[in-house]
Amino acid sequence: MTKLEKIRQIIQEFPGYDILKEFRVDYTDQIPANAGIFPAGLVEVERRTDILGNTEVTNRLNFALYVVLNKADGDDTLATINADWIMEFSEYIQERSVRKDYEPFGDIPARETITAADGHLYEATDEGLGIYAVEIAVQYVRMFEV
């Protein structure tokens, strides 16, 4: 399973996922109940090499999740439901990370973390939609032996 498939599986297992009709990679329609995951690249956080040349690399994969939901201007009820969804999703990611309840991304599962941060209203459209964004990061370790 690829790393993208792993993060998609984690997102799709969120109990609130059932409100979404479409979930794509690198794309979202401006239609309610759509979401897209946008890979934002790999960052090498740290590299350690021992005297034999074996190397431990800590990597971070970054993703952006965009979710399109109904949000009428001035409708506090829908805005509250949407905000709750974003916060519950972030806590769900935190719990999965703490429990290590997912297919590992690297070679040392005990040192992995997945975070969902900066969930916010990205854009409110004139058509009554709210586009919400959440940054997801997976930090994991790879081991390279020579």
N, C-alpha and C positions, 0 to 999 in steps of 0.2 A: 504494500500500500504506500503510495507517495505521501509526502508531507502535506500537500494540498488536500488529498483525499482524507487524511487523518483529521485535519482541522475542520473540513466540511462535515465529517461524521460527528465530531463533537458538537458542532453548531446544530446539526439536524436532530440530535438527541435531546436538545433543550426542551423541557416540557411545554414552554410557550411557543415552540416552533410551529405548532399547528395553525397559527394565524396566517402563516405565509403560504401563498399559492405558488410562487416562483422563487427559485434560489439559483443564481447563476454565478459564474466566474467572470470577473471583469465587465459586468453589465447589470444595470437595473433599469426597468421601465419606470416611467412616472405614472404608475398605476398602483392603487393601494394593494398591500399585501405582497409586495415584491421586495426581494433582497438580493444583494450581490456581495461577494467576497473579492477583494482586490489585493492580490499579493503585492507587498511593498518592498520585498527584497530581503536579503540576508546580510546581517552585520556580524563581523567577527569581533567579539567582545574581548577575548583574551586568548593568548597562545602561550603554552608552557612546554618546553622541551627539556628532557632529562639528559644526563651525560651520555646515554646510549643513542640519543637521537629520536627516541619515542616522543610523540607530541600529543598533547591534550589541547583541544581547541573548544572554547566556549563560543557558541553561535547564538544569534537571536534572529528568528524569522519574524517579520512584521507583516501584518495584514490590516486592512480596513474593511469593516463590515458596514454596509449601508442598508438601511431598512426604510421602506416607503410605507407610510401609514396615513390613514385619514386624519386630518387635523384642520378643522374649520377655524378661521380667524376668530379669536375671542372665546372659543369653546373650551372652557376649563376642564370639563369632564373628559373629552377625548385627549387633551394634552396630558392630563393626569394618568390616564390609562397607558398612553405611550411612554411617558417618563417612567412609570412603574415597570413596564416591560423591559426597558433599557437597563434599569437598575437590577431587576431580577436576573436578566441575562448575565450581567457582570458578576453578580454573586454566584451564579451557576458555574461560570468559568472558574472562579476562584475555588469553589468547592471541588470541582473535577481536578484541578491542579493539586490541591492539598491532598486529596485522596489517591492521587496518581491513577485515576480511573479512566484510562485511555491507553491507546497503543503508543508506546514510547517513540519519541522522535530521535533520540540519540543513544549513546552507548552506556550511559549511567543514569537510569530512570530516577533514582533517588535525588538527583541534583537538578531535575527539570522543573521548570515553572511555566505556567500559562497565565497570562494576565489579560484582562479586558479593562481598558482605561479610557478616560476622557469621553464617555458616552454623552452625546449632546445633540440638540436640534441643529442640524447642519444647514437646512434651508426649509422655509415655509413658502409654498407656492400659492399663486392666486387661485389655483384650481382646488384648493382645500386639502392639500397634501403636506405632510411633514416628512422630510427626509432626515433620518437620524443616523449618526455615525458613531462607531465604536472602534477604537484601536485595539487590536489583539496582537499579543506578542508571545512567542514560544521561545524560551531560552533552554538550550540543551548542550550537552558535551559530546564531542566526537573524539575517539582515540585512534591515533595513527601509530602503528609500530613499524620500526624499520628492521 
